[in-house]
Each structure stands twice: as structure tokens, then as C-alpha cells.
């Protein structure tokens, strides 16, 4: 069982730890990480979440992410999550921080609340679809799609050729806006 730090509503560590499941049942705050991954061809990774995942099974996701374990920094966590979910080896120089956002969502059907300070990143990789090795317990598949197609997916919420997007459109839009700024500089 992996433990994470419990945070105050302001994002400060309380000195206590618990499992993500316990934190979610009690509605406590924790740290998380998310990254939009792109390559020099201006393609971004999209993934289809496994049907085994509790939150948003079988939906599309434009972010790689997860929790920050006890004793781990958010940067270390996104490097670990990217390796676990996609098989990509990431170095700190490939990562651009894009801010920390509060996420607070209640899942009545599961009697759980996800309260998280999400550390957002953009990750530039020299990779293609052939380099992606997905973790079956987390993902059904992953691939690069053109940035323009990702923008259409966010705007429409689904694309016939890909499926339905996880309903966090504002966050995805924010990530894409940050990527557009990086690509323009």
C-alpha cells in the first residue's frame, strides 16, 4: 500500500500520511501530478483509460498523472508516473512546470472525494507511438495525435475516431494554452 502526505486545505503538509483510498474516503487533501506530453512534431499523447480504473474508466485522457508518494517531490512523481504509464524515461530538463491547481471533486457513487493540489507540467519527448509501452491495469492504449486534433477533442468532448474525453475540459484547455505559449516562444 502506497502512502501519501495529507495536506491542509491551503496545501501545507500536516505531518500525517495515509493511503489514497483512505484520503479519498475522508475527503482529505493530497498532492498530485499531471503532464501533457508532446513531441517536436507538435503531437500530444492521448490515452484511453482502462476499464479497471475507478475514476473515468474507458474514457480518453490527455494527461499522464497520479499521486505524489511520501518522500517524493512532485517532479519525481511525474517522472515515475510517465515511466509507469507509458514506459517513457523522462529527465528533469524535458519538463516545464505550468502551475499548481486545486482539484476538488465528489464521487457519490463511490462515496469518495478527490481533493488534490495538482502540479501541472508539459513534457517534451523525442518519441513516437513505437516508443510507448502502456500499463494494462491503467491504460487500454496510448498514442500521439496532432495538436489540432487534441483541440477539436477538447472542444467537442469526443471524436468519432477516438471516443469520449474525460470531462475535465477546462483543465485540458488550460494545458493546451500553456503548450501553445511554449511552442510560440
Secondary structure, 3 states (H helix, E strand, C coil): CCEEEEECCCCCEEEEEEEHHHHHHHCCEEEEEEEEEEECCCEEEEEEECCCCCCCCCCEECCEEEECECCCCHHHHHHHHHHHHHCCCCCHHHEEEEEEEEEEEEEHHHCEEEEEEEEEEEEEECCCHHHCCCCCCCEEEEEEEEHHHHHHHHHHCEECCCEEECCCHHHHHHHHHHHHHHHHC
